[in-house]
Amino acid sequence: MKACGLIVEYNPFHYGHLHHLQQSKTITSADCMIAVMSGNFLQRGEPAIIDKFHRAQAAMEAGIDLVVELPYAYAVQHSDIFAEGATKILDALGVSSVCFGSENGNIHGFTSAVQTLDQKQTDFQEELKRQLAEGLSFPEASRKAYQSIGLTDGEVDLSKPNNILGFSYTKSIYNHQLAIQPTTIKRIKNDYHDTEIDHRIASATSIRKELLDRSELTNKVRASLPISTQKQLLTYKQNAHHWHQWSSYFHFLQYRVNTMTEAELQGIHGVEEGLEYRIKRTALGAVDFESWMHELKTKRYTWTRLQRVFANILTNTTKQEISPWISNITIPYIRILAMNNNGRSFLHQQKKQLSIPLLTGLKKDTHPLMRIEEKASDTYYSIIHPTSRIPLRKQEIVPRLIDISK
């Protein structure tokens, strides 16, 4: 069996994702479609609107054969760590190809850009350091450094979020000599940051905004989501009485910051350059999450960077516990969130080649990386009433989503 890997968040799974899935399967001639998916907290530091198990189920019903988890330690990170964690998981599984969405849909531009960066790495690093020293955020400093070596003028515009991620996937495959063929399809109809639903294929941002603003599946939302996603959104809200968003965690976050010392904050992963003092100084007067973020946000401290920091504060993810797993990324296990018979057959075919264990649930003597995941899960479900939280939390121990119906 030949497998194609997709690196996803599905927050939530929409018709654009369905197009990506179907096109990826066609152009790679894959027999099995595998998604490596962020867990309950996402790359931009946000809590997922519904938990990873319900998002995985929606993806399975739409045509994915196997969903595995991208651990929190790699998921809530900048694009390079996110990409390296995901591509190394897919490589360990033995996928033949990875397909991602991009603005122009031409993989040559990405492979050419990676080779250019490899040849001009010294110039790039010098310019990056210079831009960071001038107070720019890492994404903006990187954009200017790419521009300095001619990358933003070529086929790949590295100011676009999906192109940045695609470039990071390709770079990881190239740098680590992974046995994966990168390929891409052209994104259609919407931009990553679009906030209004104006087409059947809408951005996840616009869909979440409509869902959270209206607290229901409006006609606009229903028109942009497959039935499987609609069902999982409604099921989750019926069980949890919540769709998750940062504002729901504001009081927990404020309490955490107000009861921590500057030294404790400084030990949290992502807190650098004296940011702990700025967070402490603004915490007491913050009245809601949105206004707190606006007060903290600067040219250097972007919204996304601050959200990742806040996610790490909430989950108490320290530099000490996470640094071994991101300084030299090795994959200690692969966690299955959901699979059907086709996914099971692929794993059976690959089992002799797999050098790391496959896990489904939390164990008593769990891996340190899984303990970080466990804290993230406990934090995520903390806003839910115990009568609803306990059965949702049990999914971590006894997975609900081993789907063999296909």
Secondary structure, DSSP 8 states (H G I E B T S, - for coil): --EEEEEE--TT--HHHHHHHHHHHHHHT-SEEEEEEE-SB-TTS-B-SS-HHHHHHHHHHHT-SEEEEE-HHHHSS-HHHHHHHHHHHHHHHT-SEEEEEESS--HHHHHHHHHHHHHTHHHHHHHHHHHHHTT--HHHHHHHHHHHTT-TTSSS-TTSHHHHHHHHHHHHHHHTT-S-EEEEEE--S--TT--S--SSS--HHHHHHHHHHHTS--HHHHHHS-HHHHHHHHHHHHHHS----GGGGHHHHHHHHHTS-HHHHHTBTT--TTHHHHHHHHHTT--SHHHHHHHH--SSS-HHHHHHHHHHHHHT-BHHHHHHHHHS-----EEEEEE-HHHHHHHHHHTTT--S-EE-S--TT--HHHHHHHHHHHHHHTTS-HHHHHHHHHTTTS-S------
